[in-house]
Amino acid sequence: MQNVILVTTPQQVAIADVRRSVHMFRQVGVPVLGVVENISYLICNHSGNALPIFGNGGGTQLSTELRTHLLGQIPIEARICTGGDIGKPLTLTDPSSAIAQVLTHVAANLEATFCSRYSLGHR
């Protein structure tokens, strides 16, 4: 069985695109497991505060409106890209980092959603 996870960014134009995608997938019978909001915020190097430079709340708005799960909000972090490019994911190279914890949280939410939808139970 096919399933889909949709990825958006906080901007309203991206949310509008994903909204159309959700409707399309539902019309053709492909279950939507949830939404991930990418580039949700930037963590300030000085204060550690989350700075929503592309807006905020878009993924939450979309998941509420479409009654699907918001699996997580991933910040802008160069190490995510670098790790992916060299085949060494941040979740393995620096699993205790805040960014790795965010990614692990997204994966756990996806697992919980998938398992509950298909009554597989959790590992």
DSSP file (Angstrom, degrees, kcal/mol; ACC not computed):
  #  RESIDUE AA STRUCTURE BP1 BP2  ACC     N-H-->O    O-->H-N    N-H-->O    O-->H-N    TCO  KAPPA ALPHA  PHI   PSI    X-CA   Y-CA   Z-CA
    1    1 A M              0   0    0      0, 0.0     2,-0.3     0, 0.0    29,-0.1   0.000 360.0 360.0 360.0 138.5    0.0    0.0    0.0
    2    2 A Q        +     0   0    0      2,-0.0     2,-0.3     0, 0.0     0, 0.0  -0.669 360.0 177.6 -89.6 145.0    1.2    3.5   -0.8
    3    3 A N        -     0   0    0     -2,-0.3     2,-0.4    27,-0.2    29,-0.2  -0.900  14.3-142.8-135.8 164.4    1.3    6.3    1.7
    4    4 A V  E     -a   32   0A   0     27,-2.1    29,-2.9    -2,-0.3    30,-0.7  -0.991   9.7-163.0-136.1 144.1    2.5    9.8    1.5
    5    5 A I  E     -a   34   0A   0     -2,-0.4     2,-0.4    28,-0.2    30,-0.2  -0.996  22.4-148.0-117.9 126.1    4.2   12.3    3.8
    6    6 A L  E     -a   35   0A   0     28,-2.4    30,-2.7    -2,-0.5     2,-0.5  -0.776   5.4-154.8 -99.8 140.8    3.9   15.8    2.6
    7    7 A V  E     +a   36   0A   0     -2,-0.4     2,-0.3    28,-0.2    30,-0.2  -0.947  19.7 166.8-115.8 131.5    6.6   18.4    3.3
    8    8 A T  E     -a   37   0A   0     28,-2.7    30,-3.3    -2,-0.5     7,-0.1  -0.768  27.1-132.9-128.4 175.4    5.9   22.1    3.4
    9    9 A T        -     0   0    0      2,-0.3    30,-0.1    -2,-0.3     6,-0.1  -0.816  38.2-100.1-121.5 168.9    7.6   25.3    4.5
   10   10 A P  S    S+     0   0    0      0, 0.0    46,-0.2     0, 0.0    29,-0.1   0.687  87.3 107.0 -67.7 -17.3    6.0   28.0    6.7
   11   11 A Q  S  > S-     0   0    0      1,-0.1     4,-2.0    44,-0.1     3,-0.3  -0.314  74.7-127.9 -67.4 144.4    5.2   30.3    3.8
   12   12 A Q  H  > S+     0   0    0      1,-0.2     4,-2.2     2,-0.2     5,-0.1   0.828 107.4  57.4 -61.4 -34.5    1.5   30.6    2.8
   13   13 A V  H  > S+     0   0    0      1,-0.2     4,-1.6     2,-0.2    -1,-0.2   0.894 108.2  46.9 -65.9 -38.4    2.3   29.9   -0.9
   14   14 A A  H  > S+     0   0    0     -3,-0.3     4,-2.3     2,-0.2    -2,-0.2   0.893 110.3  52.9 -67.6 -39.8    3.9   26.6    0.0
   15   15 A I  H  X S+     0   0    0     -4,-2.0     4,-2.5     1,-0.2    -2,-0.2   0.887 106.1  53.6 -63.2 -39.2    1.0   25.7    2.3
   16   16 A A  H  X S+     0   0    0     -4,-2.2     4,-1.8     2,-0.2    -1,-0.2   0.900 108.9  49.4 -62.4 -40.6   -1.4   26.3   -0.6
   17   17 A D  H  X S+     0   0    0     -4,-1.6     4,-1.9     2,-0.2    -2,-0.2   0.930 112.6  46.4 -63.7 -45.7    0.5   23.9   -2.8
   18   18 A V  H  X S+     0   0    0     -4,-2.3     4,-2.7     1,-0.2    -2,-0.2   0.880 107.1  58.5 -65.8 -37.6    0.6   21.2   -0.1
   19   19 A R  H  X S+     0   0    0     -4,-2.5     4,-2.0     1,-0.2    -1,-0.2   0.924 107.4  47.0 -57.4 -45.0   -3.2   21.7    0.5
   20   20 A R  H  X S+     0   0    0     -4,-1.8     4,-2.3     1,-0.2    -1,-0.2   0.893 110.6  53.3 -64.1 -38.8   -3.9   20.9   -3.1
   21   21 A S  H  X S+     0   0    0     -4,-1.9     4,-2.9     2,-0.2     5,-0.2   0.915 106.5  51.8 -62.6 -43.2   -1.6   17.9   -2.9
   22   22 A V  H  X S+     0   0    0     -4,-2.7     4,-2.5     1,-0.2     5,-0.2   0.936 110.5  48.2 -59.6 -46.9   -3.5   16.5    0.1
   23   23 A H  H  X S+     0   0    0     -4,-2.0     4,-2.1     1,-0.2    -1,-0.2   0.906 112.2  49.8 -61.1 -41.1   -6.8   16.9   -1.7
   24   24 A M  H  X S+     0   0    0     -4,-2.3     4,-1.6     2,-0.2    -2,-0.2   0.942 111.4  47.6 -63.2 -48.3   -5.4   15.1   -4.8
   25   25 A F  H  <>S+     0   0    0     -4,-2.9     5,-2.7     1,-0.2     4,-0.3   0.897 112.0  50.2 -61.9 -39.5   -3.9   12.2   -2.8
   26   26 A R  H ><5S+     0   0    0     -4,-2.5     3,-1.0    -5,-0.2    -1,-0.2   0.886 106.9  55.1 -66.5 -37.2   -7.2   11.8   -0.9
   27   27 A Q  H 3<5S+     0   0    0     -4,-2.1    -1,-0.2     1,-0.2    -2,-0.2   0.850 111.5  43.7 -64.4 -33.6   -9.2   11.7   -4.1
   28   28 A V  T 3<5S-     0   0    0     -4,-1.6    -1,-0.2    -5,-0.1    -2,-0.2   0.354 119.7-108.8 -95.7   6.7   -7.1    8.9   -5.5
   29   29 A G  T < 5 +     0   0    0     -3,-1.0    -3,-0.2    -4,-0.3    -2,-0.1   0.694  68.7 142.6  81.0  20.5   -7.1    7.0   -2.3
   30   30 A V      < -     0   0    0     -5,-2.7    -1,-0.2    -6,-0.2   -27,-0.2  -0.851  51.1-125.4 -94.8 117.1   -3.5    7.4   -1.1
   31   31 A P        -     0   0    0      0, 0.0   -27,-2.1     0, 0.0     2,-0.7  -0.343  12.8-140.1 -64.4 137.1   -3.4    7.9    2.7
   32   32 A V  E     -a    4   0A   0    -29,-0.2    37,-0.2     1,-0.1   -27,-0.2  -0.884  13.9-170.7 -97.4 114.4   -1.7   11.0    4.0
   33   33 A L  E     -     0   0A   0    -29,-2.9    36,-0.3    -2,-0.7     2,-0.3   0.754  55.6 -69.4 -78.4 -24.3    0.3   10.0    7.0
   34   34 A G  E     -a    5   0A   0    -30,-0.7   -28,-2.4    34,-0.1     2,-0.4  -0.966  45.6 -80.3 160.4-175.4    1.1   13.6    7.9
   35   35 A V  E     -ab   6  70A   0     34,-3.0    36,-2.7    -2,-0.3    37,-0.8  -0.954  23.0-160.3-123.5 137.3    2.9   16.9    7.3
   36   36 A V  E     -ab   7  72A   0    -30,-2.7   -28,-2.7    -2,-0.4     2,-0.7  -0.976  12.9-146.4-114.0 132.2    6.5   17.9    8.0
   37   37 A E  E     -ab   8  73A   0     35,-2.7    37,-3.0    -2,-0.5     3,-0.5  -0.885  19.1-162.8 -99.7 113.3    7.3   21.6    8.1
   38   38 A N        +     0   0    0    -30,-3.3    38,-0.1    -2,-0.7    21,-0.1  -0.538  68.6  18.4 -93.4 161.7   10.9   22.1    6.8
   39   39 A I  S    S+     0   0    0     36,-0.3    15,-0.2    -2,-0.2    -1,-0.2   0.861  77.4 155.9  42.5  45.9   13.0   25.3    7.3
   40   40 A S        -     0   0    0     34,-2.8     2,-0.3    -3,-0.5    14,-0.3   0.842  60.5 -18.6 -67.5 -35.6   10.6   26.1   10.2
   41   41 A Y        -     0   0    0     33,-0.3    35,-3.3    11,-0.2     2,-0.4  -0.977  57.4-119.6-163.3 167.2   13.0   28.3   12.0
   42   42 A L  E     -Cd  51  76B   0      9,-2.2     9,-3.2    -2,-0.3     2,-0.7  -0.970  26.9-131.0-116.3 133.7   16.7   29.2   12.5
   43   43 A I  E     -C   50   0B   0     33,-0.6     7,-0.2    -2,-0.4     2,-0.2  -0.778  26.8-124.3 -88.1 119.9   18.3   28.8   15.9
   44   44 A C     >  -     0   0    0      5,-2.9     4,-1.7    -2,-0.7    -1,-0.0  -0.426   9.1-145.7 -65.1 128.8   20.2   31.9   16.8
   45   45 A N  T  4 S+     0   0    0     -2,-0.2    -1,-0.2     1,-0.2    -2,-0.0   0.782  96.2  42.7 -65.3 -27.6   23.8   31.2   17.5
   46   46 A H  T  4 S+     0   0    0      3,-0.1    -1,-0.2     1,-0.1    -2,-0.0   0.914 129.8  18.5 -87.3 -47.5   23.9   34.0   20.2
   47   47 A S  T  4 S-     0   0    0      2,-0.1    -2,-0.2     0, 0.0     3,-0.1   0.706  87.9-130.5-100.3 -21.2   20.7   33.5   22.1
   48   48 A G     <  +     0   0    0     -4,-1.7     2,-0.1     1,-0.3    -3,-0.1   0.485  59.7 142.7  81.1   2.3   19.7   30.0   21.2
   49   49 A N        -     0   0    0     -6,-0.1    -5,-2.9     1,-0.1     2,-0.5  -0.433  57.9-112.7 -76.3 150.2   16.2   31.3   20.4
   50   50 A A  E     -C   43   0B   0     -7,-0.2    -7,-0.2    -2,-0.1    -1,-0.1  -0.732  29.3-161.0 -81.6 124.6   14.2   30.0   17.5
   51   51 A L  E     -C   42   0B   0     -9,-3.2    -9,-2.2    -2,-0.5     2,-2.0  -0.926   9.1-152.0-110.8 110.2   13.8   32.7   14.8
   52   52 A P    >   +     0   0    0      0, 0.0     3,-1.7     0, 0.0   -11,-0.2  -0.492  26.7 167.1 -80.6  75.5   10.9   32.0   12.4
   53   53 A I  T 3  S+     0   0    0     -2,-2.0     3,-0.1     1,-0.3   -12,-0.1   0.686  74.4  43.3 -70.3 -18.3   12.5   33.8    9.5
   54   54 A F  T 3  S-     0   0    0      1,-0.5    -1,-0.3   -14,-0.3     2,-0.1   0.143 126.1 -88.2-108.5  18.6   10.0   32.4    6.9
   55   55 A G    <   -     0   0    0     -3,-1.7    -1,-0.5   -44,-0.1     2,-0.3  -0.364  46.7-113.7  98.6 175.4    6.9   32.9    9.0
   56   56 A N  S    S+     0   0    0    -46,-0.2   -15,-0.1    -2,-0.1   -16,-0.0  -0.984  76.5  37.5-148.5 160.5    5.5   30.4   11.5
   57   57 A G  S  > S+     0   0    0     -2,-0.3     4,-2.8   -17,-0.1     5,-0.2   0.403  71.4 119.3  85.2  -2.3    2.5   28.3   12.2
   58   58 A G  H  > S+     0   0    0      2,-0.2     4,-2.6     1,-0.2     5,-0.2   0.925  76.5  45.5 -64.4 -45.8    1.9   27.2    8.6
   59   59 A G  H  > S+     0   0    0      2,-0.2     4,-2.6     1,-0.2    -1,-0.2   0.895 115.1  48.4 -64.1 -40.0    2.4   23.4    9.2
   60   60 A T  H  > S+     0   0    0      2,-0.2     4,-2.3     1,-0.2     5,-0.2   0.926 112.1  49.3 -64.3 -45.5    0.2   23.6   12.3
   61   61 A Q  H  X S+     0   0    0     -4,-2.8     4,-2.6     1,-0.2    -2,-0.2   0.928 113.8  46.3 -58.1 -46.9   -2.5   25.5   10.4
   62   62 A L  H  X S+     0   0    0     -4,-2.6     4,-2.4     1,-0.2    -2,-0.2   0.917 112.1  48.7 -65.5 -45.2   -2.3   23.0    7.6
   63   63 A S  H  X>S+     0   0    0     -4,-2.6     5,-2.2     2,-0.2     4,-0.5   0.885 114.7  46.1 -65.7 -37.1   -2.4   19.9    9.7
   64   64 A T  H ><5S+     0   0    0     -4,-2.3     3,-0.8    -5,-0.2    -2,-0.2   0.945 113.9  47.8 -67.2 -48.5   -5.4   21.3   11.7
   65   65 A E  H 3<5S+     0   0    0     -4,-2.6    -2,-0.2     1,-0.2    -1,-0.2   0.880 120.3  37.1 -60.2 -40.6   -7.3   22.3    8.6
   66   66 A L  H 3<5S-     0   0    0     -4,-2.4    -1,-0.2    -5,-0.2    -2,-0.2   0.373 106.3-124.1 -97.4   4.0   -6.8   19.0    6.8
   67   67 A R  T <<5 +     0   0    0     -3,-0.8     2,-0.3    -4,-0.5    -3,-0.2   0.925  68.6 123.3  52.5  52.1   -7.1   16.9   10.0
   68   68 A T      < -     0   0    0     -5,-2.2     2,-0.2    -6,-0.2    -1,-0.2  -0.855  66.3 -85.1-131.7 169.6   -3.8   15.2    9.5
   69   69 A H        -     0   0    0    -36,-0.3   -34,-3.0    -2,-0.3     2,-0.9  -0.527  21.3-140.9 -81.3 139.2   -0.7   14.9   11.8
   70   70 A L  E     -b   35   0A   0     -2,-0.2   -34,-0.2   -36,-0.2     3,-0.1  -0.891  20.7-170.5 -90.7 106.5    2.0   17.5   12.0
   71   71 A L  E     -     0   0A   0    -36,-2.7     2,-0.3    -2,-0.9    38,-0.3   0.747  53.3 -52.1 -75.6 -24.1    4.9   15.1   12.3
   72   72 A G  E     -b   36   0A   0    -37,-0.8   -35,-2.7    -3,-0.1     2,-0.5  -0.895  40.5-108.8 164.3 168.1    7.4   17.8   13.2
   73   73 A Q  E     -b   37   0A   0     -2,-0.3   -35,-0.2   -37,-0.2    33,-0.1  -0.979  30.4-156.6-125.0 116.1    9.0   21.2   12.4
   74   74 A I        -     0   0    0    -37,-3.0   -34,-2.8    -2,-0.5   -33,-0.3  -0.807  11.3-138.2-100.4 127.8   12.6   21.0   11.2
   75   75 A P        -     0   0    0      0, 0.0     2,-0.5     0, 0.0   -36,-0.3  -0.256  30.0 -91.9 -76.8 167.4   14.9   24.0   11.6
   76   76 A I  B     +d   42   0B   0    -35,-3.3   -33,-0.6   -38,-0.1     2,-0.3  -0.704  58.9 158.2 -75.5 123.9   17.3   25.4    9.1
   77   77 A E    >>  -     0   0    0     -2,-0.5     3,-1.4   -35,-0.1     4,-0.9  -0.870  38.5-151.5-155.5 116.1   20.6   23.7    9.9
   78   78 A A  H 3> S+     0   0    0     -2,-0.3     4,-2.6     1,-0.3     5,-0.2   0.799  94.8  66.6 -59.5 -31.0   23.6   23.4    7.5
   79   79 A R  H 3> S+     0   0    0      1,-0.2     4,-2.4     2,-0.2    -1,-0.3   0.782  93.5  59.7 -65.5 -25.7   24.7   20.2    9.2
   80   80 A I  H <> S+     0   0    0     -3,-1.4     4,-1.9     2,-0.2    -1,-0.2   0.955 110.9  40.5 -63.9 -49.0   21.6   18.4    8.0
   81   81 A C  H  X S+     0   0    0     -4,-0.9     4,-2.6     2,-0.2    -2,-0.2   0.930 115.6  50.2 -64.7 -47.4   22.5   19.0    4.4
   82   82 A T  H  X S+     0   0    0     -4,-2.6     4,-1.9     1,-0.2     6,-0.2   0.930 111.2  48.6 -58.9 -47.3   26.2   18.3    4.8
   83   83 A G  H  X>S+     0   0    0     -4,-2.4     5,-2.7     1,-0.2     4,-0.6   0.893 112.4  48.5 -61.3 -40.8   25.5   15.0    6.6
   84   84 A G  H ><5S+     0   0    0     -4,-1.9     3,-0.6    -5,-0.2    -1,-0.2   0.900 109.4  53.1 -65.3 -40.7   23.1   13.9    3.9
   85   85 A D  H 3<5S+     0   0    0     -4,-2.6    -2,-0.2     1,-0.2    -1,-0.2   0.846 115.6  38.7 -64.6 -34.7   25.5   14.9    1.1
   86   86 A I  H 3<5S-     0   0    0     -4,-1.9    -1,-0.2    -5,-0.2    -2,-0.2   0.404 114.9-111.1 -99.2   3.5   28.3   12.8    2.6
   87   87 A G  T <<5S+     0   0    0     -3,-0.6    -3,-0.2    -4,-0.6    -4,-0.1   0.730  85.6 112.2  78.5  21.6   26.1    9.9    3.7
   88   88 A K      < -     0   0    0     -5,-2.7    -2,-0.1    -6,-0.2    -1,-0.1  -0.772  58.8-148.7-128.0  86.7   26.5   10.5    7.4
   89   89 A P    >>  -     0   0    0      0, 0.0     4,-2.2     0, 0.0     3,-1.9  -0.193  18.4-124.5 -58.7 143.5   23.2   11.7    8.9
   90   90 A L  H 3> S+     0   0    0      1,-0.3     4,-2.5     2,-0.2     7,-0.2   0.800 109.2  66.2 -57.5 -31.8   23.3   14.0   11.8
   91   91 A T  H 34 S+     0   0    0      1,-0.2    -1,-0.3     2,-0.2   -11,-0.0   0.742 111.6  35.0 -65.6 -20.8   21.2   11.6   13.8
   92   92 A L  H <4 S+     0   0    0     -3,-1.9    -2,-0.2     2,-0.1    -1,-0.2   0.796 120.8  44.7 -98.2 -36.9   24.1    9.2   13.7
   93   93 A T  H  < S+     0   0    0     -4,-2.2    -3,-0.2     1,-0.2    -2,-0.2   0.797 135.7  10.7 -80.7 -28.2   27.1   11.5   13.9
   94   94 A D  S >< S+     0   0    0     -4,-2.5     3,-1.9    -5,-0.2     6,-0.4  -0.422  71.4 164.4-146.5  64.4   25.8   13.8   16.6
   95   95 A P  T 3  S+     0   0    0      0, 0.0     9,-0.1     0, 0.0    -4,-0.1   0.689  74.4  56.1 -64.0 -19.7   22.7   12.1   18.1
   96   96 A S  T 3  S+     0   0    0      4,-0.1    -5,-0.1     5,-0.0    -2,-0.0   0.527  83.1 110.1 -90.0  -3.8   22.6   14.2   21.3
   97   97 A S  S <> S-     0   0    0     -3,-1.9     4,-2.1    -7,-0.2     5,-0.2  -0.301  80.1-117.3 -68.8 156.0   22.4   17.5   19.4
   98   98 A A  H  > S+     0   0    0      1,-0.2     4,-1.8     2,-0.2    -1,-0.1   0.880 115.6  51.4 -60.0 -39.3   19.2   19.5   19.4
   99   99 A I  H  > S+     0   0    0      2,-0.2     4,-2.2     1,-0.2    -1,-0.2   0.920 108.4  50.2 -67.2 -43.5   18.8   19.1   15.7
  100  100 A A  H  > S+     0   0    0     -6,-0.4     4,-2.5     1,-0.2    -1,-0.2   0.882 108.5  54.2 -61.4 -37.0   19.2   15.3   15.8
  101  101 A Q  H  X S+     0   0    0     -4,-2.1     4,-2.1     2,-0.2    -1,-0.2   0.886 106.7  51.0 -64.5 -38.5   16.6   15.2   18.6
  102  102 A V  H  X S+     0   0    0     -4,-1.8     4,-2.1     2,-0.2    -2,-0.2   0.938 112.1  46.5 -62.5 -46.8   14.2   17.1   16.3
  103  103 A L  H  X S+     0   0    0     -4,-2.2     4,-2.2     1,-0.2    -2,-0.2   0.883 111.7  50.8 -64.3 -38.8   14.7   14.7   13.5
  104  104 A T  H  X S+     0   0    0     -4,-2.5     4,-2.4     2,-0.2    -1,-0.2   0.876 108.1  53.4 -65.1 -37.4   14.4   11.7   15.9
  105  105 A H  H  X S+     0   0    0     -4,-2.1     4,-2.5     2,-0.2    -2,-0.2   0.904 107.7  50.3 -63.5 -42.6   11.1   13.2   17.1
  106  106 A V  H  X S+     0   0    0     -4,-2.1     4,-2.4     2,-0.2    -2,-0.2   0.930 111.4  48.7 -60.7 -45.5    9.8   13.4   13.5
  107  107 A A  H  X S+     0   0    0     -4,-2.2     4,-2.6     1,-0.2    -2,-0.2   0.901 111.2  49.7 -62.4 -41.5   10.7    9.8   12.9
  108  108 A A  H  X S+     0   0    0     -4,-2.4     4,-2.6     2,-0.2    -1,-0.2   0.898 110.5  50.1 -65.1 -40.3    9.0    8.7   16.2
  109  109 A N  H  X S+     0   0    0     -4,-2.5     4,-2.4   -38,-0.3    -2,-0.2   0.901 111.1  49.4 -63.8 -40.5    5.9   10.6   15.2
  110  110 A L  H  X S+     0   0    0     -4,-2.4     4,-2.9     2,-0.2     5,-0.2   0.930 111.2  49.0 -64.3 -45.2    5.9    9.0   11.8
  111  111 A E  H  X S+     0   0    0     -4,-2.6     4,-3.0     1,-0.2     5,-0.2   0.930 112.3  48.2 -59.6 -45.8    6.3    5.5   13.4
  112  112 A A  H  X S+     0   0    0     -4,-2.6     4,-2.3     2,-0.2     5,-0.2   0.902 113.4  47.8 -62.6 -41.1    3.5    6.1   15.9
  113  113 A T  H  X S+     0   0    0     -4,-2.4     4,-2.2     2,-0.2    -2,-0.2   0.939 114.8  45.0 -64.5 -47.6    1.2    7.4   13.1
  114  114 A F  H  X S+     0   0    0     -4,-2.9     4,-2.0     1,-0.2    -2,-0.2   0.926 114.9  47.9 -63.0 -46.2    2.0    4.5   10.8
  115  115 A C  H  <>S+     0   0    0     -4,-3.0     5,-2.2    -5,-0.2     6,-0.6   0.895 113.7  46.0 -64.7 -41.3    1.6    1.9   13.6
  116  116 A S  H ><5S+     0   0    0     -4,-2.3     3,-0.5    -5,-0.2    -1,-0.2   0.874 111.9  51.9 -71.2 -35.0   -1.7    3.3   14.9
  117  117 A R  H 3<5S+     0   0    0     -4,-2.2    -1,-0.2    -5,-0.2    -2,-0.2   0.882 122.2  30.7 -66.4 -37.6   -3.1    3.5   11.4
  118  118 A Y  T 3<5S-     0   0    0     -4,-2.0    -1,-0.2    -5,-0.2    -2,-0.2   0.187 106.3-120.9-110.2  15.7   -2.2   -0.1   10.5
  119  119 A S  T < 5 +     0   0    0     -3,-0.5    -3,-0.2    -4,-0.4    -4,-0.1   0.861  66.7 138.2  48.7  46.3   -2.6   -1.5   14.1
  120  120 A L      < -     0   0    0     -5,-2.2    -4,-0.1    -6,-0.2    -1,-0.1   0.617  52.8-136.9 -92.7 -14.9    1.0   -2.7   14.1
  121  121 A G        -     0   0    0     -6,-0.6     2,-0.3    -9,-0.1    -1,-0.1  -0.019  29.4 -71.5  74.9 169.0    1.8   -1.7   17.6
  122  122 A H              0   0    0      1,-0.1   -10,-0.0    -7,-0.0   -11,-0.0  -0.721 360.0 360.0-100.8 149.5    5.1    0.0   18.6
  123  123 A R              0   0    0     -2,-0.3    -1,-0.1     0, 0.0    -2,-0.0   0.468 360.0 360.0 -79.8 360.0    8.4   -1.6   18.8
